[in-house]
């Protein structure tokens, strides 16, 4: 005997499983990807120099320009890092300017603090940077190494740190929502913290040894990037005909060269080369191949990161085939002739009666 309510329970269980599977499928289809704006491991610069040749700028010189230099006694990979040294009331800020229209940006950097002054103030700092209405400059989405041995961001203590130890800091900011997340050593420790200042003022990425003590901070393996959602889609307008069609793509890698194929045969696009915009969208025109071969054909587009999408184009004749029409017309004429021939005989028979 079935237990009361057993069928609804089973259906609910099945529905839950389907939801989980669908959710997993959706997460697989929509992937996050990064496009690097710049990266620097400081290996290409001479020891004892500031990396001006890499377009880094020294906004403030801290304890003196002679201390803001490339060193080879500490590093993550392979042998060099950037040393900054601040002093009381005068920080050292090193910045590298960035330009992007992407609404989601991020950075990664390795940070190490050599000395700790026991004060509740930031000693080392990383983040996005801008002059932004203040002459001394302003850090955005900043991550601070505090003198009391803690790492903070968004007004929260994220974890303790140890002297002479490298920490991988990663931050992703959505400029539209002003929310940002912080990872330390690949562990998410701050989620959806709000950026108080206007993030569209950001003009650079910055590193700092702050002005609340005299200490050295080291930085290595810097990477600044944009983040986008990869969910490639392709639609054809129109989806049938014999002449041309327009490719409308979205969700591809931004600023990426797009290639198109027709049943796996490379096809020319207008414009050529075809490049997606900063949001991963593109529009192009192609001429229909196999114009005389009626049927469906697969049109596929790929970007340089391997993302692809397809749509179907049906080649159809410009005019309907005449053969069925001719058969119909001949049949109609034959029926009419037979009818007309039989009509007089029938009428004659009626007259005789």
C-alpha positions in Angstrom: 0.0 0.0 0.0 1.3 3.5 -0.9 1.9 5.8 1.9 -0.3 9.0 1.8 1.5 11.7 0.0 4.3 9.5 -1.3 3.7 10.5 -5.0 3.9 14.3 -4.3 7.0 13.8 -2.2 8.6 11.8 -5.0 7.6 14.5 -7.6 9.0 17.2 -5.3 12.3 15.3 -5.0 12.5 14.8 -8.8 11.8 18.5 -9.3 14.5 19.4 -6.8 17.0 17.2 -8.7 16.1 18.8 -12.0 16.6 22.3 -10.5 20.1 21.3 -9.2 21.0 19.9 -12.6 19.7 22.9 -14.4 21.5 25.2 -12.0 24.8 23.4 -12.6 24.2 23.5 -16.4 23.6 27.2 -16.3 26.8 27.8 -14.2 28.8 25.8 -16.7 27.4 27.7 -19.7 28.0 31.2 -18.2 31.6 31.4 -17.3 33.7 34.3 -16.0 36.8 35.2 -17.9 39.6 37.7 -17.6 41.3 39.9 -20.1 44.6 41.3 -19.0 45.2 45.0 -19.2 48.8 44.7 -18.0 51.0 42.5 -15.9 54.4 43.0 -14.4 56.8 40.7 -12.5 59.5 43.4 -12.4 62.1 41.1 -13.9 62.8 43.4 -16.9 64.1 46.3 -14.8 67.6 47.0 -13.5 68.2 46.4 -9.8 68.4 49.7 -7.9 66.2 51.6 -10.3 62.6 52.6 -10.3 60.5 50.9 -13.1 59.9 54.1 -15.1 60.5 52.2 -18.3 57.4 50.1 -17.5 55.3 53.3 -17.3 55.2 53.2 -13.5 55.0 56.6 -11.9 56.3 57.7 -8.5 53.6 60.0 -7.1 55.3 60.6 -3.7 58.8 59.5 -2.9 58.4 58.5 0.8 61.7 58.2 2.5 63.4 59.3 -0.7 63.5 58.2 -4.4 66.7 56.2 -3.7 64.7 53.7 -1.7 61.9 53.1 -4.2 63.7 50.6 -6.3 63.8 47.1 -7.8 65.5 44.6 -5.5 66.6 41.0 -5.9 66.8 39.9 -2.2 63.0 39.2 -2.0 60.7 38.0 -4.7 57.9 35.6 -5.6 59.0 34.8 -9.1 61.6 34.6 -10.4 64.2 36.9 -8.6 63.0 40.5 -8.4 60.4 42.7 -6.7 59.6 46.3 -6.2 60.5 47.8 -2.8 58.8 50.9 -1.5 59.7 52.8 1.7 57.5 55.4 3.3 58.2 57.6 6.3 56.3 59.6 8.9 53.9 62.0 7.2 55.1 61.2 3.7 54.1 58.1 1.8 55.5 56.5 -1.3 52.9 55.8 -4.0 53.8 54.0 -7.2 51.0 53.9 -9.8 50.5 52.6 -13.3 47.7 54.2 -15.4 44.9 52.1 -16.9 42.2 52.8 -19.5 39.2 50.5 -20.0 35.5 50.8 -20.7 34.8 47.5 -19.0 32.4 47.9 -16.0 34.1 45.0 -14.1 37.8 45.3 -13.3 40.2 43.6 -11.0 43.8 43.2 -9.9 46.2 40.7 -8.4 49.4 41.4 -6.6 51.8 39.7 -4.2 52.5 41.8 -1.1 55.1 41.4 1.7 55.7 43.6 4.7 59.2 43.4 6.3 58.7 45.5 9.4 55.7 46.1 11.7 55.2 49.3 13.7 52.6 48.6 16.4 50.1 51.2 15.4 46.5 50.9 14.3 47.2 52.5 10.9 47.9 51.2 7.4 51.6 50.6 6.5 51.3 48.9 3.2 48.4 49.4 0.7 47.2 48.3 -2.7 44.2 49.2 -4.8 42.9 51.2 -7.7 43.9 54.9 -7.6 42.9 58.4 -8.8 43.6 62.0 -8.0 39.8 62.3 -7.8 39.3 65.8 -6.4 42.1 65.5 -3.8 45.7 66.4 -4.6 47.2 63.6 -2.6 45.3 60.9 -4.5 42.8 58.4 -3.4 42.8 54.6 -3.2 39.7 52.6 -4.3 38.9 49.0 -3.2 42.0 49.4 -1.0 43.5 46.5 0.9 45.6 47.6 3.8 48.4 45.9 5.8 47.9 47.4 9.2 50.7 48.0 11.8 48.9 45.7 14.3 49.5 42.7 12.0 46.1 42.5 10.3 44.9 42.8 6.7 41.8 45.0 6.3 39.5 46.1 3.5 36.0 47.6 3.4 36.3 48.5 7.0 36.7 44.9 8.1 39.6 42.8 9.4 40.2 40.0 6.9 43.0 38.1 8.5 46.3 38.4 10.4 49.6 38.5 8.5 53.1 37.5 9.3 56.3 39.4 8.7 58.4 38.5 5.7 55.6 36.4 4.2 54.1 37.0 0.7 50.3 37.3 0.4 48.4 37.1 -2.8 45.8 39.9 -2.9 43.0 39.8 -5.5 40.2 42.3 -5.9 37.3 42.5 -8.4 35.2 45.6 -8.6 31.9 46.1 -10.4 31.9 49.8 -11.2 28.2 49.9 -12.0 27.1 48.4 -8.6 30.1 49.7 -6.7 30.5 46.3 -5.0 33.9 44.6 -4.7 35.2 41.3 -3.5 38.6 40.5 -1.9 40.5 37.2 -2.0 43.7 36.5 0.0 45.7 33.5 -1.1 42.8 32.5 -3.3 40.3 32.5 -0.4 37.3 34.8 -0.7 37.3 36.8 2.6 35.2 39.9 1.7 32.1 39.8 -0.5 29.9 42.6 -1.9 31.6 45.4 0.0 30.5 48.8 -1.2 32.9 51.3 -2.7 32.0 54.8 -1.3 33.7 56.9 -4.0 32.8 57.1 -7.6 34.7 54.2 -9.2 34.4 55.8 -12.7 37.1 58.2 -11.4 39.7 55.4 -11.3 42.6 56.1 -13.5 45.4 53.9 -12.3 46.5 50.9 -10.1 48.5 51.8 -7.1 51.0 50.4 -4.6 52.0 52.2 -1.4 54.2 52.2 1.6 52.2 54.6 3.8 53.1 57.6 5.9 52.5 56.2 9.3 55.9 54.8 10.0 59.2 54.0 8.3 59.1 50.5 6.9 59.6 48.6 3.7 56.9 46.9 1.7 57.5 44.7 -1.3 55.3 44.0 -4.3 55.6 41.4 -7.1 53.6 39.7 -9.8 51.1 42.5 -10.5 48.2 41.8 -12.8 45.3 44.2 -13.7 42.4 42.9 -15.8 38.9 43.2 -16.9 36.2 40.6 -16.1 33.4 39.6 -18.4 30.8 36.9 -18.6 31.3 34.4 -21.4 27.9 33.3 -22.7 28.4 33.2 -26.5 25.2 33.5 -28.6 24.8 33.8 -32.4 21.6 34.7 -34.3 21.1 35.1 -38.1 18.9 37.8 -39.6 17.3 36.4 -41.7 17.5 32.7 -41.1 16.6 31.7 -44.6 17.2 32.8 -48.2 19.7 32.5 -51.0 21.7 35.8 -50.9 23.1 37.2 -47.6 22.5 37.1 -43.9 23.6 39.2 -40.9 25.5 37.6 -38.0 24.6 39.1 -34.6 26.9 37.9 -31.8 26.9 38.5 -28.1 28.7 37.2 -25.0 32.0 36.6 -26.7 35.4 37.7 -25.5 35.7 41.5 -25.8 38.0 43.0 -28.4 38.6 39.5 -29.9 39.0 38.5 -33.5 36.0 36.6 -34.7 36.1 33.8 -37.3 33.0 32.4 -39.1 32.4 29.1 -40.9 29.7 27.7 -43.1 29.4 23.9 -42.5 33.0 24.1 -41.2 34.2 26.0 -44.3 35.7 29.4 -43.5 33.6 32.2 -44.8 34.4 35.8 -45.5 32.7 38.5 -43.4 32.0 42.1 -43.9 33.7 43.8 -42.1 36.9 41.8 -42.3 38.7 41.3 -40.0 35.7 41.0 -37.6 36.4 42.0 -34.1 34.1 42.0 -31.1 33.6 45.3 -29.2 34.5 45.9 -25.5 31.3 44.1 -24.4 31.9 41.0 -26.6 29.3 41.9 -29.3 29.6 42.0 -33.0 27.6 42.3 -36.2 28.7 41.2 -39.7 27.3 40.2 -43.1 28.1 37.0 -45.0 27.2 35.8 -48.4 25.3 32.5 -48.6 27.3 29.6 -49.9 25.6 26.7 -51.7 22.9 28.9 -53.2 21.7 26.2 -55.4 21.6 23.4 -52.8 18.4 23.6 -50.8 18.6 22.7 -47.1 19.9 23.7 -43.6 23.5 24.8 -43.1 25.4 25.4 -39.8 26.9 28.8 -39.3 29.5 29.0 -36.5 31.5 31.8 -35.0 34.6 31.5 -32.7 36.6 34.0 -30.8 40.3 33.9 -30.0 39.7 32.3 -26.6 37.8 29.3 -28.1 34.3 30.4 -27.3 31.8 29.5 -30.0 28.2 29.7 -31.0 26.1 28.4 -33.9 22.9 29.0 -35.7 21.1 27.4 -38.7 20.6 29.0 -42.1 18.1 27.4 -44.5 18.9 27.9 -48.2 15.5 28.1 -50.0 14.8 28.8 -53.7 13.9 32.4 -54.6 10.7 31.1 -56.3 8.7 28.0 -55.4 9.4 24.9 -57.6 7.2 25.0 -60.8 6.9 21.2 -61.0 4.1 20.7 -58.4 2.3 23.8 -59.8 2.4 22.4 -63.4 1.1 19.1 -62.3 -1.8 20.8 -60.5 -2.6 23.0 -63.5 -2.6 20.0 -65.9 -4.9 18.0 -63.6 -7.3 20.9 -63.4 -7.4 21.3 -67.2 -8.0 17.6 -67.7 -10.9 17.6 -65.3 -12.4 20.6 -67.0 -12.1 19.1 -70.5 -13.7 15.8 -69.3 -16.5 17.7 -67.6 -17.2 19.8 -70.7 -17.3 16.7 -73.0 -19.7 14.9 -70.8 -22.0 17.7 -70.2 -23.7 17.8 -73.7 -24.3 14.1 -73.7 -26.0 14.2 -70.4 -28.1 17.1 -71.4 -29.1 15.3 -74.6 -30.2 12.3 -72.6 -32.4 14.4 -70.5 -34.0 16.0 -73.5 -34.9 12.6 -75.1 -36.8 11.7 -71.9 
